[in-house]
Structure formats: structure tokens, C-alpha cells
Amino acid sequence: MTGPAPHRLDLTGVRDKAGLLRSCAEQLGFPDDFGHNWDALDDCLRDLSWWGEPGADGWTVEVTGWGELRRRAPELTRTLGEILADAGTYWRERGVPLTVTLG
């Protein structure tokens, strides 16, 4: 892989939407004005300017604790999965891959 190191999002121990959004904001380095709601998460993943320039292979996000969260709160992983997929499509259409791995 060429470019910046992968961004990591550890969802281990997340129990609710507030915890999920807090984890995203802190671990993915969202701006201070992040709104802590689904729309704000979607907006942040479509404007990754604070991550700097993407590498030749785009950006990568490695998510851990996905299976645990899916068992505990399937509705959260369903919504987060949709937002991540939409962000991936958004960036792919602009020629900059956003690769998300779930583990």
C-alpha cells in the first residue's frame, strides 16, 4: 500500500449510538464541530480533508470489534455499515478509494 497509514476504529466495548459516534469522532480524528449524529458521521466521511492527501491507494479504515457490536447492537452495525458503504461509493466515484475492512 502506498500513502498514509490506515485509520483504525476499535468498536470493542461500544454499547450504544452515543458510544459509537464518540469512538468514531475520537479515533478517526473528526473535527471538533462534529455533530454526533448519523448525518454528521456521513458528512465527515465525505469530507476527509483533515486526513490530508490520500495515498495512491486512497484511504483505508480498519474496523475492529465489528462482530461484537453486531451481536450486541445489530441496528448500529446496520446503519454504520450503510454509511460506510455510501462513503465508499462517494469516494470511488471521485477516483479516490475509501477501503473499509471489518474485523
Z-matrix of the N, CA and C atoms (Angstrom, degrees):
N
C 1 1.450
C 2 1.520 1 109.00
N 3 1.310 2 115.64 1 139.22
C 4 1.443 3 121.75 2 177.96
C 5 1.519 4 108.47 3 -110.12
N 6 1.328 5 116.20 4 138.44
C 7 1.454 6 118.72 5 175.35
C 8 1.499 7 112.76 6 114.20
N 9 1.326 8 115.47 7 -162.03
C 10 1.459 9 120.55 8 -175.27
C 11 1.524 10 112.52 9 -63.96
N 12 1.324 11 114.64 10 155.09
C 13 1.459 12 120.53 11 177.48
C 14 1.523 13 109.41 12 -63.81
N 15 1.327 14 116.27 13 153.11
C 16 1.470 15 119.04 14 177.54
C 17 1.529 16 111.09 15 -60.84
N 18 1.295 17 115.40 16 147.49
C 19 1.462 18 121.28 17 172.45
C 20 1.517 19 106.35 18 -88.05
N 21 1.320 20 116.56 19 140.90
C 22 1.463 21 120.88 20 -176.34
C 23 1.518 22 110.60 21 -114.78
N 24 1.323 23 114.60 22 138.97
C 25 1.457 24 121.99 23 177.23
C 26 1.521 25 107.52 24 -130.79
N 27 1.322 26 116.71 25 109.28
C 28 1.462 27 122.15 26 -179.92
C 29 1.523 28 108.83 27 -99.69
N 30 1.326 29 115.79 28 114.26
C 31 1.466 30 121.59 29 -178.23
C 32 1.527 31 112.58 30 -96.88
N 33 1.321 32 117.00 31 6.50
C 34 1.458 33 121.16 32 179.17
C 35 1.527 34 109.81 33 -57.19
N 36 1.296 35 116.44 34 127.28
C 37 1.456 36 121.48 35 177.58
C 38 1.519 37 115.11 36 86.48
N 39 1.335 38 117.74 37 -7.02
C 40 1.463 39 119.86 38 177.92
C 41 1.521 40 108.66 39 -67.77
N 42 1.322 41 116.57 40 134.62
C 43 1.453 42 120.80 41 -174.67
C 44 1.531 43 113.86 42 -121.04
N 45 1.332 44 116.76 43 -16.87
C 46 1.459 45 118.38 44 -175.34
C 47 1.522 46 110.37 45 -152.84
N 48 1.329 47 115.43 46 175.04
C 49 1.462 48 121.33 47 -177.72
C 50 1.529 49 111.47 48 -59.74
N 51 1.318 50 116.76 49 -43.60
C 52 1.465 51 120.18 50 -179.00
C 53 1.528 52 110.63 51 -60.18
N 54 1.335 53 116.74 52 -43.45
C 55 1.458 54 120.82 53 178.83
C 56 1.517 55 112.03 54 -66.18
N 57 1.324 56 115.99 55 -37.95
C 58 1.457 57 120.62 56 178.43
C 59 1.528 58 110.52 57 -63.99
N 60 1.312 59 116.75 58 -49.13
C 61 1.460 60 120.04 59 -179.06
C 62 1.526 61 111.78 60 -66.06
N 63 1.316 62 117.10 61 -36.44
C 64 1.473 63 121.00 62 176.30
C 65 1.525 64 110.11 63 -63.55
N 66 1.334 65 116.75 64 -43.77
C 67 1.466 66 120.96 65 178.49
C 68 1.522 67 110.80 66 -61.42
N 69 1.317 68 116.86 67 -44.35
C 70 1.468 69 120.63 68 178.41
C 71 1.526 70 110.27 69 -59.49
N 72 1.325 71 116.38 70 -48.75
C 73 1.462 72 120.65 71 -177.23
C 74 1.526 73 111.61 72 -60.78
N 75 1.327 74 116.19 73 -47.10
C 76 1.463 75 120.47 74 -176.35
C 77 1.523 76 112.06 75 -71.64
N 78 1.320 77 116.53 76 -48.37
C 79 1.459 78 119.87 77 -172.61
C 80 1.525 79 113.73 78 -78.87
N 81 1.317 80 117.18 79 -29.02
C 82 1.463 81 120.06 80 179.78
C 83 1.523 82 112.01 81 -95.86
N 84 1.323 83 115.96 82 0.01
C 85 1.456 84 120.38 83 173.59
C 86 1.515 85 114.56 84 69.50
N 87 1.330 86 116.53 85 40.57
C 88 1.459 87 119.72 86 179.77
C 89 1.529 88 110.07 87 -65.89
N 90 1.328 89 116.17 88 156.29
C 91 1.473 90 120.00 89 177.88
C 92 1.531 91 111.35 90 -60.97
N 93 1.316 92 115.23 91 157.91
C 94 1.467 93 121.23 92 -177.85
C 95 1.524 94 113.13 93 -60.09
N 96 1.329 95 117.21 94 -25.92
C 97 1.461 96 119.21 95 -177.75
C 98 1.533 97 113.20 96 -89.04
N 99 1.334 98 117.62 97 14.46
C 100 1.461 99 121.49 98 176.89
C 101 1.525 100 109.62 99 -54.84
N 102 1.337 101 116.71 100 130.95
C 103 1.461 102 122.36 101 -172.31
C 104 1.516 103 117.31 102 -82.73
N 105 1.335 104 119.24 103 -3.17
C 106 1.465 105 123.14 104 177.75
C 107 1.529 106 113.15 105 55.02
N 108 1.351 107 115.71 106 45.71
C 109 1.454 108 121.49 107 171.99
C 110 1.525 109 107.38 108 -144.95
N 111 1.343 110 116.39 109 171.66
C 112 1.466 111 119.77 110 -175.14
C 113 1.527 112 111.91 111 -62.09
N 114 1.328 113 117.59 112 -41.48
C 115 1.462 114 120.31 113 179.93
C 116 1.527 115 111.11 114 -62.55
N 117 1.316 116 116.84 115 -40.70
C 118 1.460 117 120.43 116 179.38
C 119 1.529 118 110.68 117 -66.08
N 120 1.324 119 116.99 118 -37.84
C 121 1.466 120 120.33 119 176.90
C 122 1.527 121 109.56 120 -62.21
N 123 1.312 122 116.63 121 -46.34
C 124 1.460 123 121.10 122 178.01
C 125 1.528 124 110.72 123 -59.20
N 126 1.323 125 116.87 124 -45.45
C 127 1.468 126 120.71 125 178.98
C 128 1.526 127 111.67 126 -60.39
N 129 1.314 128 116.90 127 -43.85
C 130 1.468 129 120.49 128 -178.39
C 131 1.524 130 111.53 129 -64.19
N 132 1.328 131 116.99 130 -37.02
C 133 1.459 132 119.75 131 -179.11
C 134 1.529 133 112.40 132 -76.34
N 135 1.315 134 116.88 133 -10.56
C 136 1.466 135 121.01 134 175.51
C 137 1.531 136 111.72 135 -100.03
N 138 1.310 137 117.52 136 -7.32
C 139 1.462 138 122.36 137 175.59
C 140 1.522 139 107.06 138 -131.14
N 141 1.301 140 115.58 139 90.28
C 142 1.466 141 120.54 140 -176.73
C 143 1.527 142 111.49 141 -99.47
N 144 1.324 143 116.53 142 27.86
C 145 1.463 144 120.98 143 -175.61
C 146 1.529 145 112.50 144 -59.44
N 147 1.298 146 118.77 145 -31.34
C 148 1.464 147 121.15 146 -179.60
C 149 1.529 148 111.63 147 -72.27
N 150 1.324 149 118.24 148 -11.94
C 151 1.464 150 121.37 149 174.53
C 152 1.520 151 111.41 150 -83.21
N 153 1.314 152 117.86 151 -6.52
C 154 1.456 153 120.90 152 -176.91
C 155 1.521 154 110.21 153 83.86
N 156 1.294 155 115.49 154 -165.50
C 157 1.467 156 120.76 155 -178.89
C 158 1.527 157 110.81 156 -74.58
N 159 1.318 158 116.95 157 139.82
C 160 1.471 159 118.93 158 176.40
C 161 1.525 160 109.90 159 -71.34
N 162 1.314 161 115.37 160 156.83
C 163 1.452 162 119.89 161 174.35
C 164 1.515 163 110.40 162 -77.73
N 165 1.304 164 116.21 163 -178.93
C 166 1.464 165 121.35 164 178.99
C 167 1.527 166 111.15 165 -59.15
N 168 1.327 167 116.76 166 -28.86
C 169 1.459 168 121.73 167 179.09
C 170 1.524 169 112.64 168 -96.87
N 171 1.321 170 117.37 169 13.16
C 172 1.460 171 121.14 170 -179.89
C 173 1.517 172 111.60 171 80.35
N 174 1.318 173 115.11 172 -147.72
C 175 1.462 174 122.04 173 179.46
C 176 1.523 175 109.74 174 -111.95
N 177 1.329 176 115.25 175 153.29
C 178 1.464 177 121.47 176 177.53
C 179 1.521 178 109.39 177 -131.12
N 180 1.331 179 115.18 178 136.25
C 181 1.464 180 121.92 179 173.34
C 182 1.521 181 107.28 180 -122.48
N 183 1.316 182 116.02 181 123.70
C 184 1.470 183 121.91 182 177.00
C 185 1.517 184 108.24 183 -104.50
N 186 1.333 185 116.03 184 115.10
C 187 1.459 186 122.16 185 -178.63
C 188 1.528 187 108.76 186 -101.97
N 189 1.310 188 116.63 187 127.33
C 190 1.459 189 121.49 188 173.50
C 191 1.532 190 108.30 189 -116.05
N 192 1.326 191 115.58 190 159.43
C 193 1.461 192 120.86 191 -178.82
C 194 1.517 193 113.11 192 80.19
N 195 1.335 194 116.61 193 10.55
C 196 1.473 195 121.15 194 -177.66
C 197 1.534 196 111.36 195 -62.08
N 198 1.328 197 116.24 196 -48.08
C 199 1.465 198 120.24 197 -177.65
C 200 1.515 199 111.89 198 -61.67
N 201 1.320 200 116.08 199 -41.27
C 202 1.469 201 120.31 200 178.71
C 203 1.527 202 110.58 201 -62.49
N 204 1.327 203 116.37 202 -45.97
C 205 1.459 204 119.78 203 179.64
C 206 1.533 205 110.97 204 -65.92
N 207 1.321 206 116.89 205 -38.39
C 208 1.467 207 120.11 206 179.92
C 209 1.529 208 110.47 207 -62.37
N 210 1.326 209 117.45 208 -37.96
C 211 1.469 210 120.39 209 177.54
C 212 1.529 211 111.07 210 -70.14
N 213 1.305 212 116.13 211 -38.88
C 214 1.464 213 121.12 212 -176.01
C 215 1.531 214 112.34 213 -77.98
N 216 1.334 215 115.94 214 -41.59
C 217 1.471 216 120.14 215 -173.79
C 218 1.526 217 109.92 216 -145.70
N 219 1.330 218 116.95 217 74.89
C 220 1.462 219 119.87 218 -174.95
C 221 1.527 220 113.87 219 -57.99
N 222 1.316 221 117.67 220 -30.75
C 223 1.466 222 119.44 221 179.68
C 224 1.526 223 111.77 222 -65.68
N 225 1.331 224 116.92 223 -31.75
C 226 1.466 225 120.11 224 178.13
C 227 1.525 226 110.86 225 -69.13
N 228 1.335 227 116.72 226 -44.50
C 229 1.461 228 118.48 227 179.76
C 230 1.519 229 111.18 228 -68.55
N 231 1.306 230 117.14 229 -32.14
C 232 1.467 231 120.09 230 177.58
C 233 1.535 232 109.51 231 -62.82
N 234 1.323 233 116.63 232 -49.30
C 235 1.468 234 120.26 233 -178.98
C 236 1.518 235 111.05 234 -67.84
N 237 1.316 236 117.33 235 -45.24
C 238 1.463 237 120.09 236 178.78
C 239 1.519 238 110.42 237 -61.90
N 240 1.315 239 117.30 238 -41.65
C 241 1.461 240 120.84 239 178.68
C 242 1.515 241 111.90 240 -60.15
N 243 1.321 242 116.89 241 -41.11
C 244 1.465 243 120.87 242 178.15
C 245 1.522 244 111.13 243 -64.47
N 246 1.319 245 117.11 244 -42.41
C 247 1.460 246 121.26 245 -179.61
C 248 1.527 247 110.17 246 -66.00
N 249 1.327 248 117.07 247 -42.61
C 250 1.470 249 120.21 248 178.19
C 251 1.523 250 111.22 249 -64.17
N 252 1.328 251 116.70 250 -41.57
C 253 1.468 252 120.21 251 179.07
C 254 1.524 253 110.71 252 -64.53
N 255 1.326 254 117.06 253 -42.59
C 256 1.465 255 120.62 254 178.32
C 257 1.526 256 111.21 255 -62.79
N 258 1.333 257 116.80 256 -40.97
C 259 1.469 258 119.98 257 177.84
C 260 1.525 259 110.51 258 -64.35
N 261 1.331 260 116.67 259 -39.92
C 262 1.463 261 120.42 260 177.31
C 263 1.526 262 111.48 261 -60.49
N 264 1.322 263 116.35 262 -42.88
C 265 1.471 264 121.15 263 177.70
C 266 1.527 265 110.31 264 -64.30
N 267 1.301 266 116.54 265 -44.35
C 268 1.464 267 121.89 266 179.69
C 269 1.526 268 110.37 267 -55.37
N 270 1.333 269 116.95 268 -49.92
C 271 1.467 270 120.51 269 -177.52
C 272 1.525 271 111.96 270 -72.19
N 273 1.302 272 117.71 271 -37.79
C 274 1.471 273 120.99 272 178.46
C 275 1.527 274 110.17 273 -59.68
N 276 1.335 275 116.93 274 -41.17
C 277 1.468 276 121.06 275 178.70
C 278 1.523 277 112.02 276 -64.69
N 279 1.322 278 116.89 277 -18.16
C 280 1.455 279 122.03 278 178.68
C 281 1.528 280 111.70 279 -101.51
N 282 1.325 281 115.59 280 6.40
C 283 1.458 282 120.75 281 176.33
C 284 1.520 283 114.41 282 79.03
N 285 1.326 284 117.13 283 16.56
C 286 1.467 285 121.43 284 -179.93
C 287 1.524 286 107.83 285 -127.28
N 288 1.327 287 118.28 286 102.41
C 289 1.460 288 119.47 287 -177.97
C 290 1.536 289 113.12 288 -64.36
N 291 1.319 290 114.32 289 139.70
C 292 1.463 291 122.55 290 168.09
C 293 1.516 292 105.01 291 -116.98
N 294 1.317 293 115.97 292 104.36
C 295 1.454 294 121.82 293 -177.25
C 296 1.515 295 109.71 294 -97.72
N 297 1.320 296 116.70 295 126.04
C 298 1.466 297 122.04 296 179.11
C 299 1.515 298 108.07 297 -118.49
N 300 1.329 299 115.71 298 125.81
C 301 1.472 300 119.64 299 174.76
C 302 1.522 301 107.57 300 -110.29
N 303 1.325 302 115.59 301 137.88
C 304 1.458 303 122.17 302 -178.16
C 305 1.516 304 109.20 303 -111.19
N 306 1.313 305 116.11 304 127.71
C 307 1.446 306 120.06 305 -179.51
C 308 1.495 307 112.59 306 -143.12
